[in-house]
Amino acid sequence: MTAIELNARPHKDYSLHLQEAQHVLAQAAAQYAGADGDAARVTQASSLGAEDMVISHIINRLQLDIGIFVLETGRLHKETLDLLDQFKADSRAPVTVYKPVEEAVVQFVAKEGLDAMYKSIDLRKACCNIRKMEPLERALKGKEAWITGLRREQSGARAEVPLVDTSEPRVKINPLANWTWGDVWHYIKESKLAYNPLHDAFFPSIGCEPCTRAISMGEDFRSGRWWWEDEAAKECGLHVKHADGSEASPVSALPVSALAPKASV
Ligand code: SF4
């Protein structure tokens, strides 16, 4: 059974959800348009997961002036890399791929091992910092706002996600905040969108290969990510919130020592 067959069941308010997402994205493109031919001051962060494919499709369909970036961590599944090639070829909006600093990866792997993420939460976060957070910082440089595929339904930690989050200096726009998983797959079905085949193998949330697994019926959407850790630790830093609700800035969320390439092992 495919992910479409299993999930494509729109909410009764699907039309409103779609209108809302289109409106939020069009507003973002207008509000953060670049001046004098400069790139827009807003960008979409895409993991190439189902939600992000929907958002990119709306951006392309409405011909919005919003670029898209993908973090290629060096540990993605082959299925994701294949989809990335196809996505880059098909997208009207420019797609930029950001990779980690090679020297930082080499030094970290030499010291801690390729699969250090299983040894401790600190090492897992250090790996995320090198492979995701530092490239994210580069991707967001000069941007006043970014667009994500966060939905309230994804996990308890995301239950309060707003459409537009202004709690940090860099605004986070979540056009699918109110969408259900059924809405996402209905859109993919109706629009005949390409999607990651791992979704057909019960991977609702797809990240790096060592840190993502299939889930069972009834499990939380995010339970396939860093499944060996407690729920509270399960964000890579991209969407970390402090206890008071404010958001951790990407790189400062993790130890500085994990960031800088070291001179020697
Ligand atoms: S998700 Fe896993 S492999 Fe990917 S950067 Fe984080 S710890 Fe490393």
Boltz pocket constraint, residues with backbone or C-beta under 6 A from the ligand:
constraints:
  - pocket:
      binder: B
      contacts: [[A, 73], [A, 75], [A, 117], [A, 123], [A, 124], [A, 125], [A, 127], [A, 128], [A, 129], [A, 131], [A, 132], [A, 207], [A, 208], [A, 209], [A, 210], [A, 211], [A, 236]]
      max_distance: 6.0
